[in-house]
Amino acid sequence: MTGRLGDNGDVYNNPTAHGDHSIAANDIRNVIIKWVMHPSARWLPLLLACAALVIAGTNWPDGPARQYTLWGTLAALSLGTAAARVLGRRPRDARVVGVLSLVSVLATVGGWLAFRHVSTHGEIDVTGQVRTEGGQPLDGAGHRALALRLDASALAKPRNALRLTLAIADHEPAGPTCLPDTSATLSLLTSGAAAQSKEIRPGGTAEFSLGAGVRSVRIDVRLHTARGCRMDVHATGAVLYDA
């Protein structure tokens, strides 16, 4: 409060800006406390956390479990704090109730954002959708090439890179192994993507940049092995991701 001298010598008190702000802050704080402490409000964080889990479950993307670590941690935190808020039927300290509610809501929002990031940019395992064109076994002479394809269904969620792992095994396991003398050249032949070639050993992994808007992927595989060797080639891993 500040004072000013009137015409008659009287002192009049006026609220300062600081006082007005303090009163407004106290009013807001009291409203929040009343709302947080209301019995019906204890269910809201839990309902919000459960709704986020249900939506995530119905829109679950593919890919390795490790990329969901942050989402899982935040989801567990949101459910745990929301459950603690519900179980505290007669809380005595408004600060504890407020912290539990706030942590639960923030964890729910953070977990949802983490989930959306994985859904939009995370890795997608498409190993089972790799289609092989060409007969096997392959050799190092007249029959040493085949093609691997990913069609539009596998590329429904756009990513700009592909990580491909190939297994190359002896067609006749009982005979002498040809693996030490075997390799393969992988060539990306896809419209809209730059031509790329990678050479890998058996069990090796090659990474290709796909660019944007690719609707199909074709990778030609050319086997290099010793004379008289016959080999089987198949994809053991194919992952789409954003580089």
Secondary structure, DSSP 8 states (H G I E B T S, - for coil): -EEEE-TTS-EEEE--HHHHHHHHHHHHHHHHHHHHHSGGGGGHHHHHHHHHHHHHHHT---S-GGGGHHHHHHHHHHHHHHHHHHH-SS-S-HHHHHHHHHHHHHHHHHHHHHHHHHHHHS-EE-GGG-EEES-S-EESSSS-EEEEEE-TTTTSS--SEEEEEEEEEESSTTS---GGG-EEEEEE--TTS--EEEEE-TT-EEEEE--SS---EEEEEEEE--TT-EEEEEEEEEEEE--
